């Protein structure tokens, strides 16, 4: 019954694991001579279960990387293959190590196993040599270019490692501000913009004023970058719309042990909802400081794929010899960005800003596209390229003139 009571919001692993563990222990204890305990198929499954467990994971990772975890027949094939490989490895490897044998006998067994494996490899190599059509074809679909070809730009040197550029020509009619997503999504803005745009983008920098990060060197650059640009917005380009981009879910995720882990100065001890509240308050404060002199538009986070789209497409094409597309469910996107979306909603309400949602363009039919018709929409797993920006055509039409 416990599986019907748990939800994906419950903490896991955690104390709730005691419920199914205790239930399993009671079943085993009370039914050692039951129809389940005496069933040979179940006994065999239990015998080889550890080996099956070891084999299933690389197969799951393989299907995941190829974007095939939602394919029922591939999933069934992987389960069957897990049992086949697990059974073989149990009888030829695991069971041998469990028996008390002499060192000499053990050495003979392992040498025999190596000889068998070498023999199998030689047979496979011979078959592949005589029948090259069975080989995995070399495939390189060509990595998408990160730099957009949809607009011209002139960039200026800076000490922050930021992308500080003027896009297009003419008078500045819009300013793109934020982390690396401000740069990678600029093409979607420029498709609608008849004038010039300023692009201020520093990868890994949250749109906050008073914050710290796990990576102190990065934090120092982010502080200086944000301080300079916020000061510029306070004094210049009065009335020019500002579009904010941020990979906010990454900065809000304290479980990530990476350089982008963020916390608010003076509140480093906060966890859970208290940290989210502190982040939201600081984010709203920053947005409101911009909104004093500019119309502000906040773009909800661009969907992130679970792995490099380019590499996943290449792997699938190489193994299966046909094209496939990579996507995540809209529900997965919403779950990952739940706190970020709430922070954006709060800032928009407090600062009279407008929220822009890219998901109707990137997530048709409840699936957020990483590729379309075999063409990658991302440079990696989260930065859009021109093909991805083209999917956003019309999103910014009411901002850029």
C-alpha positions, -999 to 999 in steps of 0.1 A, spaced: 0 0 0 29 24 7 36 29 -30 1 45 -34 7 68 -5 41 83 -16 44 112 -40 73 127 -59 73 156 -34 82 133 -5 119 134 6 138 104 -7 160 87 4 148 94 40 129 81 69 100 71 47 122 43 33 116 25 66 80 18 56 86 -4 26 116 -20 43 96 -29 74 68 -42 52 91 -64 32 107 -78 63 73 -87 77 63 -104 45 95 -125 44 92 -134 81 55 -144 79 55 -161 46 88 -180 44 68 -211 33 42 -193 13 34 -197 -24 57 -167 -30 86 -181 -10 84 -215 -27 80 -202 -63 110 -212 -83 108 -183 -107 109 -159 -78 137 -178 -62 157 -177 -94 150 -139 -97 162 -134 -61 194 -155 -68 205 -134 -98 190 -101 -86 223 -85 -76 239 -92 -109 208 -80 -127 209 -48 -106 246 -42 -116 238 -47 -153 206 -27 -155 222 7 -147 245 10 -177 215 0 -199 193 26 -183 220 53 -188 224 42 -224 186 45 -231 185 78 -212 213 93 -233 196 81 -265 163 96 -254 146 62 -254 135 58 -218 99 65 -229 101 38 -256 82 8 -243 99 -18 -266 134 -5 -259 126 -5 -222 113 -41 -223 144 -51 -244 167 -35 -218 149 -54 -189 153 -87 -208 190 -80 -216 196 -71 -179 183 -105 -168 204 -123 -195 236 -105 -187 229 -107 -150 223 -145 -152 255 -150 -172 276 -129 -149 261 -147 -118 269 -182 -130 303 -174 -146 316 -147 -122 296 -142 -90 289 -178 -81 326 -186 -86 337 -161 -61 313 -173 -35 327 -208 -35 357 -218 -14 382 -229 -40 420 -231 -39 441 -203 -53 452 -225 -81 417 -235 -91 405 -199 -89 433 -188 -111 425 -215 -137 388 -204 -136 396 -168 -143 422 -176 -169 396 -198 -186 371 -169 -185 396 -145 -200 404 -170 -228 366 -174 -235 361 -136 -236 391 -132 -259 378 -159 -282 343 -143 -283 360 -110 -291 380 -126 -320 348 -141 -334 330 -108 -333 359 -90 -349 360 -116 -377 323 -112 -383 325 -74 -384 355 -76 -407 336 -98 -432 303 -80 -428 310 -43 -423 273 -35 -426 269 -47 -390 293 -21 -376 281 9 -358 285 36 -384 306 66 -376 283 95 -372 290 132 -366 259 153 -370 280 185 -366 279 204 -333 256 234 -335 274 268 -336 271 287 -303 275 321 -320 243 332 -337 243 339 -375 209 357 -372 223 391 -362 255 411 -363 272 422 -331 300 443 -317 314 432 -284 336 451 -259 363 439 -236 356 438 -198 373 424 -167 344 401 -158 345 376 -186 311 388 -197 294 391 -231 291 429 -233 278 435 -268 257 457 -291 235 437 -314 223 450 -347 225 487 -357 207 519 -349 193 532 -317 192 509 -287 156 498 -282 160 469 -257 185 456 -232 191 419 -225 205 413 -190 213 382 -170 235 351 -172 245 331 -202 209 326 -212 207 363 -221 233 357 -247 220 324 -260 184 336 -264 193 370 -279 186 358 -315 149 353 -305 147 389 -294 166 403 -325 142 385 -348 116 409 -337 138 440 -330 142 464 -359 168 485 -339 198 477 -318 200 458 -286 225 457 -257 234 422 -245 248 421 -210 254 385 -201 278 368 -176 275 330 -173 268 317 -138 257 351 -124 223 353 -107 203 385 -110 209 395 -73 228 423 -55 237 409 -21 247 373 -26 276 349 -23 285 317 -41 304 285 -35 330 297 -61 344 329 -46 363 339 -77 332 337 -98 312 355 -71 336 384 -72 333 388 -110 295 385 -107 294 412 -80 314 436 -101 294 428 -133 260 432 -116 271 464 -98 283 481 -130 252 472 -150 227 480 -123 244 514 -119 243 520 -157 206 511 -157 200 536 -128 216 564 -147 213 557 -184 189 544 -211 158 557 -193 126 541 -204 144 514 -225 128 480 -219 150 455 -200 145 417 -205 159 396 -177 171 360 -183 183 337 -156 189 300 -150 173 305 -116 166 269 -107 204 263 -106 210 291 -81 181 280 -59 192 243 -58 213 240 -26 217 202 -32 241 210 -61 277 208 -50 289 231 -78 304 265 -82 269 281 -88 255 274 -54 242 307 -41 232 321 -8 222 355 5 248 375 25 242 373 62 218 344 58 241 316 48 226 293 74 192 293 58 178 261 42 147 249 25 117 273 23 135 300 44 163 301 19 138 303 -10 120 332 7 153 350 12 163 345 -24 129 357 -36 131 388 -15 166 397 -28 156 389 -64 125 411 -61 146 439 -46 170 437 -76 142 436 -102 124 466 -85 156 486 -86 156 481 -124 119 487 -128 123 522 -113 135 535 -146 127 508 -171 98 486 -182 110 451 -171 102 417 -187 112 385 -169 117 354 -190 108 322 -173 138 297 -174 146 280 -207 139 243 -204 170 222 -196 177 188 -211 192 160 -190 223 157 -211 240 172 -242 215 171 -270 242 170 -297 259 140 -281 227 122 -275 216 126 -311 250 114 -323 249 83 -301 214 74 -311 222 78 -348 253 57 -345 237 28 -327 202 27 -343 210 41 -377 180 64 -377 171 99 -363 153 104 -331 144 135 -310 152 143 -274 128 159 -250 117 162 -214 81 164 -202 66 198 -194 58 184 -160 95 177 -153 103 213 -164 77 227 -141 89 206 -112 125 217 -116 116 253 -119 88 255 -94 106 277 -69 122 298 -96 87 304 -112 73 314 -78 102 339 -73 96 354 -107 58 357 -100 65 374 -67 90 399 -83 67 406 -112 38 414 -89 58 435 -65 77 454 -93 50 457 -119 70 436 -143 58 414 -171 64 377 -172 73 360 -205 68 322 -208 88 304 -235 72 270 -228 42 274 -252 68 277 -280 94 251 -268 70 226 -252 42 217 -276 21 187 -267 34 187 -231 70 178 -242 98 203 -241 119 198 -272 157 193 -271 157 186 -308 132 188 -337 133 164 -367 168 153 -356 182 188 -354 195 200 -320 179 231 -306 206 234 -280 244 239 -280 247 216 -250 219 208 -225 206 243 -217 218 270 -242 197 276 -273 213 279 -307 197 295 -338 175 265 -345 161 268 -310 157 305 -311 137 301 -343 111 282 -323 106 313 -302 97 335 -331 69 359 -320 77 355 -282 92 390 -280 72 408 -307 55 431 -282 87 443 -266 113 449 -293 102 474 -319 
